[in-house]
């Protein structure tokens, strides 16, 4: 008898999480990674003395990360050093109109009161309810595998769900508390991480505001890739094996069971397969048609979170008027949102985000230089050409230079862009999406693609296209959830077939 062989496809947060949890329980786990380094969308690269995080740049919900490492008797501090940012981030409403979001409640109260009289009391009421949602949502609901209605049938949980405003939109919910347009923009910003408009996002997700305001915005010194490095180190301590540059080409199925995973250079036997790669790609391109649970029309009917146009810039001088995180809300989000969700096209006047990690961390740029990461959300599935990228680079730089009152373009010594084609090439991302499936009411819990294949008995899915949803903390949780489901069904080792 040999340990159950588990093949995990993909080494993003969900894949690393699932692999480590299963190896810790005695499974024989091998991770197959398409790229040459682990991390998925959270990979990193270095060039000309600069170190760039390629994807995630916000560290929210520190308790989720700590809980993950704690389950193995470890702490985040064993692998990386965290620093809380203050201000948490800056919102740019226009020229000479920058609003720093403070990390302390007294300062935040003062800021809110300066914008809307009486808003301090309303903020406290809002956060009290949001804290309840966070406790139930993050500590209970997101750990549900979403495979059966029975998971939600306890009287207490049903009452909790009703109390959490699942059937009310975040847009309506937040307007019960505040009237000031600036406050509304500040409070609606966190739900944009969920990949849908506030009008289409359940009010349950005010828990994101609690994460933002109460738990804070943090940064792992050295960059977000330090999390990946820590997770890989822990995985290897538990016995996980990694195979890089393994582009999976096929999952062989016999009698309703996955038997082998075939890559460009290897042939891996499996008792269980966990797909942390793009769910649509695995379903539509790696499985025989008879074993696909969802049709192409099903996938085309899903509401996808946005894609992104990204720029990684190395600047040969220090920059002024930028914090670590900067949100440029100097244009109306309404038209831009319409161009993402309703009438998909490249936007006329896009909002954008700039991260300058070198403001906090000198290690990510040469001395006297600045590291910039620029993100513009765009609809998935758009035409992506070098000319379009350059057009939007110039648009963004025009506004960035004007609003921060400095020349930047002439100081660029490194530049790289990244968009739809790259997301498809590197991650097989459906329609070039960056974040996964939008967290709309009709794509929540049981209504998401299932974490277990309906037609292949030993094939499971994890990551941002299944439960609990997009984002780094949910992906980390997703891996733990699928590992628990596998351990229920494969509790004892099975003989490896020869």
N, C-alpha and C positions, 0 to 999 in steps of 0.2 A: 504494500500500500504506500502510495506517495501523496504528498500534499496536493490539494486541488490547485490546478494551474489556472491562473487568472492572467489574461492579456488585457492591459489597459491601453487604449488607442488615444494618444495625446497627453501632453504633460503640462497643460494649463493648471490653474488652481484646483479645478474639480478633479482632474485626473490624478494629480499629486495627492490630494486629500483621500480619494478613494483607494489609491494604491497603498498608501501608508496605513490606513485603517485596516485594510485586508491583510497586509503583511504582518501587522501587529497581532492578528488573530491566528497566524500560522499558515496563511495561504502562500503559495509560491507565485509571486507577482512579478511580471515583466511589463515595463512601460515601453511602448513603441512611439517614437516621436519623429514626425516628418522632417522637422528642422534640425540643425546641428547643435542647438542649445535648448534647454528646457524653458518652460514658462508660458508657452502659447502667446496670447496677446500681451502678456506682461514680460516679454523678452526685453533685453537691453542690448545696446551696441555702443562701441567706442570708436571715435574718429578724431584725429588731430588734437588729442588731449582732452576731448569732451566725452562725457558718459551720458547717454540718453536712455531714459526709460521709454519704451516704444508705445506703451498703451496706458494702463491705469496710472493715475498720478495722485489720486485722492485717497487718503487713509482714514476712513470712517469706521465706526463700530469696532473700536479696539478690543472690546470684550469678546467679540466673535473670534478674533485671531488668538487672543489669550486662552479662550476656552479650548480652541483646537489644540494648541501646544500642551495645555494642561492635561488633556486626556492621555497623553503619553508621558506624563511626569515631567514635562518641560515647561519653559516659559518663553515668551517672545524674546526676553532679554538674554536668553541663552544663544540667540542667533542674530539679533540686530538691536540697535539702540533707537528708541523712539524719542521724538521731540514734539511737544505740542506747539502748534503755530499760533501766534498772537500778533497781529490779527489773524483770524482764521482764513479770511480771504478779503479781497477788495472788489467792490462792484463799481464799475465806471458807468455813470449815467450820462456823461457828456463832458465837454471841455471844462476843466476846473471844477468838476463835480464827481469826486471820488469818495466813496463811502467805505471805510474800513469796518469790517464786522468783528467786534472785539470777542475775546475768548471768555471774558468774565461776565456773569449775569448783571452786576450793578452797572457796568458800562453799557451792556446791551439794553438794559432798561432805559438808561439815559438817552441812548440813540433812538429807541422807539418813541419815547415821549417827545423828543424833539420833532418827530415827524407827524405824530398823531396824539393829541392829548387824551389821556386815559388808556392808551394802548398797553401800558405796562401791566395793568391788571388783566387785560384781555390776553396778553402773552402768557402770563402765569396760568390762566385758566386753560388756554390752548395746550400748553406744555404738560399740564397735569393729565389731560386726557391722552395726549400723545405718549406720555410715559407708560400709561396703561397699555396702549396699543403696542408699544415696543416690547414690554414685558411678555404679553401674550403672543404677539406676532413673531418676534425673533426667537423667543425661548420655547415656543410651543408650535405654532402653526407652520413655520418654515421647515420644521423638522418632520412634518407629515409627508409621507411618500406620494400622496395624492392618487392612490390606486383604487380606493373604494370610498363610497359615501359613508360607510360605517366608521371610518376614521374620525368623522366629525359629529358622531351621533350622541356623545355624552351631553347631558343637559347643561352642565357647566360650560362646555366648549361652545355649544349652540348659543347660550346666553352671551358668552364672550364675543362671538362673531357678530351678534346683533348690536352689541354695545360699541363695536369698532367701526361702525358706519361703512360697512362693506358695500352697501348699495347706494351710497351717496357719493357724488364726485368730490374730489379734492377741491375743485374750483368753487363749488357752492359752500363747502365746509369752511374754507378759510375766510370767506366773505361774511360768515356769521360772527367773526371776531374782529376783522379789520376793514377799514374803508380806504385808507391812504394807499395810493397806487404804488408808491415805492415799497412800502411794507409788503404789499401783495406780491410784488415781483421778487422780493427777498425770500418770502416764505414759499413761493411756488418753485423757486430755483431747484431745491433738492430733489423734487419729484421728477425733474427732467432726466435724472440719472436712470429712471425706470423706463425711459424710452417711449413715453406717450404724453399727450397734452394733459394738463391739469383737469380739463373738462372730461377726459376719458379715463382718468386714474382714480381708483377707489380712495375715499377719504381715509381708509385704513392706513395709507402710506404717509399720513402725518407723522408716523413713527420715524420717517426720515428727518423731519425737523428736529425731533428729539435727539437723534443721532448727531445731527449737525450742531445744535446749540448746547445741549447738555454734555454729550460725550466728547465733543470737540473734533477738530481737524488736526491730524498728526502727520509726521513724516519720519520714515525710517532712514536714518543717516546713511548716506551712500546710495540712496535711491530705492524705489519700489522693488527693484530686482533683488534686493537683500532678502525680501520675504521669500521669493522663489528659491534663492540659494539656501535659506534656512529650511524650507520645506523639503528640498532635495536632499540635504544633509541628513535630516531626520528620516526620510524615506530609506536612504541607504543604510542608516543605523538599524532600521527594522528589516533589512534584507531585500528591499526592492531592487530589481535589476533594470538598468536603462539601456535602450538601444536607440541611438540617434541616426538621423538620415535614413529613416525607415518610412518610406511613403507607402501607406497601406493601399493595396490595389483591389483586394477582394477578401470577403469573409465567406469561407466555404461552409455550406450548410448541408447536413444529411439527416433525414428523418426529423426535421424540425429542431435540430441542435447545431449550433456553430461548432465546427470541429477544428478549423485552422484559420489563421489570419495570414494572408499572403501579402508580402511587401515587395518592393523593387529588388531587394537583395536577400530576402529571408522567407522562411516557411515556419510559422510558429503554431505549435499544437496548443489547444485551449480546452479547458473544461468549462470556463466562464469567460465571456468577453464583456468588457466595459468600454463603451464608446464615449470618450470625452471630447472627441472631435466633433465637427459640425454635424448635428443630428440629420439634417436634410441630406447632406453629402453621403453619410453612412447609409441611410435608408435608400436613396435613389441611385447610388453609384457603386456601393460595395456589396450590397445584398442581391441575390437573384430576385427577379420581379415577384415571384410567387411568395416571397417572404417579406415583402414590404408591407408595413402596417398602414401607411398613409400614402395617398395618391399625390401626384404632382399638383393637381387642382386644390387639394387640401392645403399644401404648403403655400401655394400662390394666394390663398384666401387669408393667410395669417397676417396679422398686423406686426410688422417688423419694427424694431427700434432703429434709430438712424444709423447711417454710416458716418464716416468722418473724413474730412480732408485735413491731414496733419502736416506740419512742417517742423523739422528739427533744425535749429539754427545755432551756430557757434558765433559769438560776437566778441570782437577783440578789444572791448572796453567795458567798464562798468556802466550800467544803465540806471537812469533815474526814474522815479515815479512808478515803480513796479514792486509789488509784493510777491511772495512765493506763488500765490494763486490770484488770478485777476480775471474777472468776468466783465466783458465789454457789452453792456446793455444800453449803449448809446443809440441804438435803433429799436424800433418797435418789434417785439417778438412775434406779434400776430401774423404779419405777412410771411416772416421766415418760417414760422410753424406751419402755415398753410402750404408753403413750398416743400416742406418735409413730409407732412402727413396727408394732406388733402389733394393737392395738385403737384405731385412730385416733379421737381425740376431744380436746377441750380438757382440759388436765391439771388434776388436783386440787392438786398441790403442785409447781409447776414450778421447775426451776432457771433461772437467768437470768444475763446478762452485762451489765456496765456499763462503758462506755468514757467516761473523762473526759479528753479530749485537752487541755483547758485546763490540766491539771496540768503538761503538757509545753510547751504552745504558747499563749502569751498572745494570739496573733492571732485565735484562733477564738472569742473571747468578749470583751465589753466589760470594761474595767478593774473589778476587784472582783467579777466574775461567774464562773459556771461553766457549761461546756457538757457536757451529758450525752447519751449515746446508749445506750439500753437495748434489749436483744434477748432475747426469749424464744422458743426453738425450739418449733415446733408442727407437727403433721402437715399435709401438703398436703391440699387438697380439703375443708377444713372450712368450715362456715358462718361467715361473717365479718360481724358487725354492730357498730354503734357501742356498743351495750349490752355486748356481750362484751368489746370492747376496754377499755371503762371498768372493767368488773368486774376484769379482770386488771391494769389499771393500779393499782387500789387494792390488790390483793393484793401486787403487787410493791413498791409504795411502803410498805406496812405493814412488810414485812420489811427493806427498804432502810433505812428510818428507824430501826427497832429495832436492826439490826446495826451501823449506823454511828453510832448514838447522837446523832441530830440531827434537827431538824425541817426537812423539805425542801419539802413540798407548798405551804406558805404563801409560799415564796420563788420559786415558778415564775412567770416572766413571759412565757414562750413555751412552747407545747406543740403537738406534732403527732404523730399516730399513723400507722402504715403496716402493712398486712397483706395477706392473700390477694387481696382485690379490687384493691388498688393494684398488686400484682405482675402481675395479669392485665391491668389497664387500661394500665399503663405499658410492660410488656414482653411481653404475650401469654403469660405464663408458664403452662406446663401445670400445672393444678390449683393455681395460685398458688404453685408452689414457689419457694424463694429461692436454692437452690444447684445445682440440676440433677439429674443422675442419680447415685444412690448408688454408691460404689466397692465393690461386693460382688464376690466371686470370679466369679459368673456374669454380671457386667457389667463385665468388665475386657478391655482390648485388643480382640481380634477379636470379642468378645461385646457390644461397644457398638454403637449405631447407626453405620453406616458414614459416613466423612467424604465419600464420594462417592455421589451418587444412583445407584441401580441401574437407573433407567429414563430419566433425563435425562442425556445424556452430558456436558454442560458445567455441571452443577449440583453444587456442593460445599458441605459444611457444616463449621462450626467452632464452638467454644465448649463449654459445660459439659454438653451432652447427647451429645457424641461424644468421640473420643479427644483428650487423655488423661484428661480428667475435670474435676470441679468444683474451684473455687478460682482465685485470681488468677494465680499462677505457671503452673498447667496451662493456663489460658485463653490466656495470653501465648504459651506454647509451641504450643498448638493452632493459632493463626494462622500461625505459622512452618511448621508441618508441612503445612498445607493449601496454603500458598503454594509449597512445594517440590513437592508433587504436581502442582499446576497447571503449574509451569514445566517439568516433565517432559513433559507432554502438549501444552503450547502453547509450545514453545520459541522459535518464530519468529513475528513479527507476521503477522496474517491480514488480508485485505482486508475492510473494513467493507462490508456489503451495503447498498445503497441501495434 
